[in-house]
Amino acid sequence: MPGQVYKHHRVAHVLAEEIRAGVHADGSKLPGEHALRERFGVSRTTVRQALNVLGEQGLIETHAGIGSLVTFDGTPLDQRLGWTRALAAQGTELTTETLRFERIRDEALAGELGLQSPRFIALDRVRRLVGGHGVSLEFSRVPAVAALLDLPERGLDEGSLSRTLAAAGRVPDSSEAHISVVGLTADEAAILHRSPEESFLRVAQVFRGVDGDVVEQVTSLLDPSRFQLHVRTGRGAHL
């Protein structure tokens, strides 16, 4: 599985660079699956996973279904990098403060997700603009499978949870999100240095692998003056 993870990210990276460089013009079709398989010497599954990554980055349209893309001040974010690094690449400096990083038991969440084990890795983080103004508060819960049990001790790969999960072969293939607008509680407002009851976007999302297993459950509170959620539907240009 790890080899396959690196293959599809490699394919996606090459195609993404070509799209950004104009090799594949806006509105044009990418080569078909067979051509991509021959070019990169990979399986059909790897090609499809690479195309899914490009869809998540907003570089191609997804095939039949619904997709969502997080943007900051209107600019798409590459969530695989982690928001802090993605924003830094765009010239926006954020600091990330880890509030909690430990193994926990959560029977209620396990029941909600249909998991037998109630063991999770909990990672809570707040992201701030220079000066301390909080723009996001995130509560990530990752099933504590064997490859991740020591994660709190060894830390994240380059500060990115997505990169760490991918290295362990835990790659999201699909997701489901519930989006609402909520008023900040007193505790949340204190962490974010905002006002109680201030309106924030609440995004509760479950990411699953190609086998249907839960990869991550994350609940995020996002400053609606900074973050937007762009939802797209329709058939992909690569079909």
MARPA-664146 format. One record per residue: x, y, z of N, C-alpha, C, O in turn. Coordinates in steps of 0.05 Angstrom, whole numbers, plus 5000, padded with zeros to 4 digits. Layout:
<kolnus>
XYZXYZXYZXYZ/...
</kolnus>
This chain:
<kolnus>
501649765000500050005000501750255000501150434984/503850285017505450535017506550594989506650824981/507550384974508550424947506450544929507150724913/504050454931501850564915501250844922500651014905/501450914948501051184957502951374943502251574932/505551304944507551474932507251494902507651704890/506451274889506051284860503851484852504251644834/501551474865499351644856499951934863499052114848/501351984884502052264890504152364870504152594863/505952184862507952264841506552334815507252534803/504752164807503252214782501752474784501752644766/500352524806498752764810500553014810499853214798/502952984822504753214823505753294795505753524788/506453094779507353144752505153284736505653474722/502753174737500553284722499753564731499153734716/499853604758499253864769501254074759500454294752/503854004758505854194749505354264719505754484710/504554054704504054104675501554284672501654454654/499554244688497054404686497754694692496954884678/499254734714499955004722501755144702501755384699/503454984688505255094668503855144641505055254623/501355054638499855094614500154874593499154904571/501454654600501754434582498954324575498454254552/497254304595494454234591492754484595492354574618/491854594574490454854575487854834590486654614591/486955054601484455064615482154984596481955094574/480554794604478354704588478954464570477154344559/481554404568482254174551482053924568481853924592/482153694554481953434567484753324572486553354556/485053204596487453054601487552804583485352724574/489852694579489952434564488252234580487852254604/487152034566485451834578486951654598489451664599/485451494613486651324633488751134621490851094632/488051014597489950834585492650964578494750854584/492451204567494851354560496451424584498951404584/495151504606496551564631497851324643500051334654/496451094642497550844652500150774637502150704649/500050804610502350744594504650934600506950854601/504051184602506051394606507551354633510051364634/506051304654507251294681507951004690509250964710/506950814675507450534682506150454708507350314725/503650544712502250484737499550354731498750324708/498150274752495650134749493350334744493650574748/491050224736488650394733487850524759487050754759/488050374781487350484807489150724814488150924825/491750694809493550914815492851164799492951384809/492251124773491451354756488951484767488851734769/486951334775484451444785484951594812483751804816/486651484828487251624853488751884848488252084861/490551884828491952134821489952344811490152574817/487952254794485952444784484252544806483352774806/483652384826482152474850483652694864482452894873/486352664867487952864880487853124864487553344876/488053114838487853354821485053484824484853734824/483053324826480353434831480153574857478953794859/481353454878481253584905482753844905482154024920/484853874888486354114886484954324869485954554867/482754254856481354444839482654484812482054674798/484354294804485754314779484254184756484554264733/482553994762480753874742478053844755477853844780/475953814739473353774750473053484759474053304746/471653434780471153164789469153034771467653164757/469252764770467252614754464552624770464352744791/462552484759459852504770459852494800461052314812/458552694812458452704841458852984851458653174835/459453024876459853284888462453294902463253114916/463853514898466453554912466453824925464854004918/468253874944468454134957471354204959473154034961/471954464959474654574960474754794980473154984978/476554784998476955005018478655215006480755154995/477855465009479455695000479855885023478155905041/481956035022482656245042482856505027484556535010/481156695034481056955020480756914990481757054974/479156704983478556644955480556484940480156414917/482856414953484956264940484855974948484855914972/484755784929484655494936486955404952489255494948/486555234972488655124989489154834982487254684978/491654764980492454484977492554365005494454385020/490354225012490054125040492053905047492553855070/493153775026495153565032497653685045499053545060/498253935039500554065051500154135080502054175095/497654165088497054285113496554575108497954705092/494554695121493754965115495955175120496255365105/497555135141499655325147501655345125502355565116/502555115115504555105093503255205067504555345051/500755125062499455215037499155515036499655635015/498455635059498155925060500856065058501056275046/502855945071505556065070506556075041507856265033/505855865025506655864997505256084981506256164960/502956184992501456394979502256674990501156874981/504056675009504856925021503357015046503757235055/501656845056500156905081501356755104501456505104/502356895124503656765147501656705169500256885178/501556455176499956365199501856215218503756095211/501156235244502456075264500455855272498055895273/501555625279499855395288500655325316502955275323/498655315334499055245362497554975367495154955362/499054785376497854525383496854535411498254585430/494254485414492954495440492854215453492854195478/492754005436492553735447493553545426492953565402/495253345434496253145416496752895433498952865445/494852715434495052485451493152265443491352305426/493552025454491751805450489351835469489651895492/486951775458484551805475482651565469483151415450/480651535486478451355481475951515478475351695495/474351465457471951605453469851415443469551365419/468351295462466351095455464151215437463251075418/463251455443461151575427461951615398460351555380/464351715394465251765366465651495351464951475328/466651295365467051035353464350925344464050815322/462250955361459550865354458451015330457250905312/458951285330457951455308459251375281457951385260/461751295282463251235257463050935250464050855230/461850775268461550485263464150335267464650135254/465850435286468450305291468250125316466850195335/469749905315469749725338471549835360470849815384/473749955353475650055373475050345379474650505361/474950415405474450695412477050855415477051085425/479350745406481850875409482451065385482150985362/483151315392483751515371486351665379487151675402/487551785359489551995363488052265361486852315341/488252425382486952685382488952905377491052915390/488353075357490153295351488453545348486853575329/488753725367487153985367489154205362491154225375/488554375342490354595335488754855329486554845319/490055075335488955335328491055475310493455455314/489955605289491755755270491156045273488756135273/493256205273492956495278494456655257496556575247/493456895251494857085236496957215254496857195278/498857345241500957485257499457685275497857845266/500157675300498757855320496957695338495957805358/496457445331494957275349491957235343490657085358/490957365322488157345315487557065303488657005282/485956905317485356635308483456625284481456765284/484156455264482356425241481256145238479356105223/482455955252481355675251481955525276484055565288/480155355284480455175307479654895297477354865289/481454705299480954445287481354215307483254215323/479454035307479453805325479553545308477553465297/481953435304482253195288482352945305483452935326/480952735295480952475308481652265288480252235268/483752125293484751915275484651645288485851615310/483351445276483351185289486251095295487951115278/486650995319489350925328490150645319490450465335/490550615292491450365281494350325289495650515298/495350085285498050005295500150205285501950275300/500050275260502150445248502250725260504150875255/500150805275499951075285499951095315499651315326/500150875329499950875358501951055371501351175392/504351075360506451235372506651525361508551665365/504551605346504551865333504952095352506552275346/503652105376504152335393507052355402508052575407/508452125404511252135413513052225390514952385394/512652115366514452175344513752425328515452535314/511352515331510552765318509752735289509852515278/508952955277507952965249510252995229512253115236/509852885206511752915184511653195173509653275160/513753355178513853635169511453795178510553985165/510353725201508153875213505453825199503453965206/505253635181502853585166501553315174502853115171/499053325183497653075189497052925164497352675163/496353065143495652925117498152775107497852545098/500452905107502852775098503652535115504552335105/503152565141503752345160501952105154502951875154/499452155150497551935145498151805118498051555116/498951955098499551845072502051665074502051445062/504051745090506451585093505751315107507251125103/503651315123502751065136500850905119499750705128/500350995095498450855077495550915082493850765074/495051135097492351205104491551445086491951675094/490551395062489951595043486951625038485651435031/485851865042482951905037482251865008483651954990/480051725003479051694976476351824973475551894951/474951864995472352004994471952145021473252085041/469952325021469352465046466452555046465152575025/465452595070462752705074462952925094464152895115/461653155088461853385106459153495113457253495096/458853595137456453735146457454015153459254055170/456154215141456954495144454754655157452454635148/455454815176453454985190454855245199457255265198/453255435209454255675221453555665250451255625257/455555715267455155695296456355945309458056085298/455355995333456556205350458756085368458355875379/460956215370463156115386462356095416461056275426/463155875429462755865457464856035471466656135458/464556075497466456245511469256125510471256275506/469455865513472155735512473355755484475755815482/471755715463472755735436473656015430475756065417/472056215439472756495434475356565448476956715437/475756465472478256525486480656415472482756545470/480456175461482656055446483256215421485656255414/481156295407481556435382482056735384482656875365/481756835409481957125414479857275399480357475386/477457165400475157285387472957335408473357295432/470657425399468457485417466557245419465957115399/465557185443463556975446461057025428460257255425/460056815417457656825399458356935372456556955355/460857005367461657085339461156855320461756625327/460056915297459356695278461756585264463456735253/461956315264464056175250462855945234460755845241/464155875212463355635197464255385213466455375223/462355195216463054945229462954725207460854675196/465154595202465354375182466154115196468354095206/464253925197464753665208465053475185463253425170/467453355183468053195159469252925166470852905185/468452715151469552445155470852365129469652375107/473452295131474952205107475251895109475851785130/474751765086474951475085476851395062477151525042/478251165067479951055047478450915025475950895027/479850815005478650674983477150424992475250334979/477950315015476650075026474350145044473049965055/473750405047471550485064472350535093470650635109/474750465101475650515129475950805135476650965117/475350885159475551165168478551235170480051095184/479351445156482151545157482351765178484251775194/480351945178480352175197477652285199476052295180/476952375224474552535228475552805239477152815258/474653025227475653285236473353475237471753495218/473253635258471253845261472854105262474654145279/472254295243473654545241471754775245469554775236/472754975259471455235262473055435245475455475251/471855555225473255725206472056005206469656045205/473856205205472956485203471756525176473056515156/469056585175467756615149468656855133468056875109/470057045146471057275131473657205116474557355099/474756975123477256885111476956625094478056605072/475356445105475056185092472456165077470456275086/472456025054470055965039470155675032472255545031/467755565027467555285017466255294990463955384987/467755214970466855214942465954924936467554744937/463454894928462354624921461954614891460754794880/462854394879462454364850461154094844461553904859/459754084823458453844813458853804784459753994770/458353564773458453524745460553314737461853194754/460753264711462553064701465253184696465553424689/467253024700470053124698470953154670469953024651/472953334666473953384640475653154630476153124606/476552974649478252754640476652514631477852314622/473952524633472352294625472052284594470752104584/
</kolnus>
